Amino acid sequence: MALTEPVSSLRHYDGQAHSHVHDHVQVMVPMAGRMELEVNGQALFTDPSCGMIIPAGARHAYQAQPGTRILVIDAPEAAGLERLRRFALTPACRALGEPGDAGRKLALLLDLPTVLSSRRGLDLARLDAALLHALHEPWTTARMASLFHLGAQRFHARLRELAGCTPGDYLRALRLEQASRLLARGVSLEIAAARVGYRSASALAYALRRDRGTGARALRRLSH
């Protein structure tokens, strides 16, 4: 039966190779891992730094690393979904893996910038793991760049292309995401601020209001 509206699902991949073609669009948003694809003869990849639109009728073969998890949105053909495209994923896109309206998720993804195919992606899972392990510590662009044996300027340009934001913006989004989770579990604002690298509870509260439009009290209510 032909699709009449977008449908999303979080899929897990076992490392086996597959090939198929379908009469609907697929939008792929990796949450973890990496998938290598050949779409109509073009070699590509998708990972947590970049999603992909596979248009209807495009034959594609793929193989993912074991443990790869990808949010897949199956959708009918529509404006913005007519051609093969890779788009930059931001830290906020991780929330798309949670249950929610597939149409709303698709609309958000269509606004993300295109990734140029000429560059290989940074391993954002590796970057996230390093940052999360030491969010309370100072993180300069140079320190992040050293994880990939890159200079600060080159890393800044590469991350901006892949994730659509600067290293400072990326770090702030990760800190606020982690702080929100801590507060939702009932951790105090002071302790959450110390754990994620804010100098004070008031600085974290201000950042949450400015960037997320929420506060500690509202986040704590989510735990009840």
N, C-alpha and C positions, 0 to 999 in steps of 0.2 A: 504494500500500500504506500502510495506517495506521501511524503511528509508535507504537512500543511503549516507547521510551526516548528521552531527550534526545540530540540530535545538534548539534554546534556547528561553525561555520565562520567564517572571517574573510573578509568580503566587501568588495569595492572598488566604488565607485559613480562613474559618469561624468558626472553632472549631468542626465541625461535624466529625464523624468517617467514614472511607471508607476502602475498601479492594479490591484489584485487582491484576492482573498479566498481563504483556505485553511482546511482542516478541522483544523488543528493550531495550537497556541499558538506565537507568536514572541516571544522575549525579545531586545531589542536593546541592545547595549552599545557605544556609539561609542568608538573609539580615537583618531580624528582627524576633523575636519570637523564638518558639521552637516547634519541632514536635517529638512525641513519635511514634515509629514504632515497628512492629514485622515482621521480614523478615525471611521467612522459619523457623518460630518458635523461632527466636532469638530476644530478647528484646533489642532495641537500641534507641538512640535519635540523633537528629541533631539540631544544633543551630548555632549562628554566630561564635562559636569557632571551629566547625568541620563540614565539608561537608561529603557526603556519595555517594558511587557508588553502585547502585542496579543493579546487572547483569540481563541480559535478562532471562525471564522465572522464576524469583524469585517471589513467591507470597508474598505480603506484605500488612499488615493492618496499618493504620496510623490515628493519630488524632493530630491536631495542635492547639495551643493556638489561640484564636481569634486575628486577626490582624497580624498573621505570614505572612511574605513575603519571598518567596524562588525562587531563580533563578534555573530553571530546564532545563537541557540540555538533550534532547532525542537524542540518538546516536545509530548507528548500532554497532554490536559486533566488537571488535577490540582488539589488544594487549593492555594490561593494564586495560581492562574493563571486564575481565572474572570472577572476583570474588567480593564478597561483601567486601567493604573496607571503613573505615572512615579516613578522612585526615584532617590535621590541616589547618585552614584558617588564613591567615595573614591580618593585616589591609588593605593592598593593594588590597585584594580580594573584598572589597566593591565596587571598580570601575567596577567590572565585571557585576554589575547590570545595568550598562548603556548599550544602544544599541551598538552592535558590532558583529564581526564575531564569530559565535559559535565554529567553529573549532579552532580558536586561543585561545579562552577561555578554551576549553577543554584541549588543549596542556599544558597551564599554570597550570591547576589544577592537571594534571597527575604527575607533578613534585613535588607536595607538599608531606610532610612526613606523614606516617600513624600514626593515633592516637591509642594508646593502649586502649582496651575496659575495662580495669580494673579500670579506674578512671572516676568519674563524672566530667562534664565540669564546668569551671567557667562561671558565667553569664557575658559574655563579653559586653552585652548590658548595664548592670549595670555599669561595669567599664568604658565604653565609656561615659556614661551619666555623671558620676562623673568627669572624666577628662575634658570633653568638658565644663562643668559648671565652671571650674576653671583652664583652660589651662595656664593662666598667672601666676599661683602660682607654687612654687616648689613642685615636686612630687618625693619623694623617693620611693624605693621599699617597705619599711616598711609602708609608708602611703597607697600605693595601696593595700598591703596585709591586712591592717586593715579593709578594706571594706568587706572582706570575713572572718574575724576573723582567719586569718592564720599568721604564722610567715613569715618573709621576705624570708628565705631560701626555705621554702615549697612553697610559692607563686611563687617564681622565677622558681622553677622546674616545677610546674603545668602549668604556663603560657608558658614556653618554650615547654612543651610537646604538649599543645593544639594549640598554635598559631605559633610555630616554631621560636620564637624570645625571646629575653630577655625583661624584663620590660622596660629598657631604650630604646631599639629599638622600642618597641611597642609605647611608649610615643612619641618618635621622629617622627615616621610615622604618628601618629594622629595629631601632631602639624603641620607637613608639609602639610598634606592633608587639614587641616583647613586653613592654611596660603594660600595655592594655591587657595582655593575657595574665600577667601577675596580679593586676588590680582586680580582674574578674574572678580570680581565685581567692580574693580576700586579703592579699598582701597590702601592707600600709603604703601610702604614697611615699613616705620617706625611704623605706626599704627598697621599693621599686625603683626610685630615682637612683639610689646608690648602685643597685645591681646593673642598671642599663647605661650608666655613665653620665647622669645629670648631676650637676653640682648641688642641687637642692630640690626639695619637694615642690617649691613654688616655680622653679624653672621647668620641671616636668609638667606641672599643671598648666602652665602657660602654653607649652608646646602642644599639649593634647588639645587645648581649646583652639589654638591657632590652626593646626594642621588637620585635626580630626573632628573638630566641632563638638567635642565631648569632654566630660570631666571624670574624675575618680569616682564620685558618687554614682554616676550613671553606669559606669563600668562594673562597680561592685554589685549593683542590682542585677546584673546578668547572671551572677552566681547563685541567685536565690530562685 
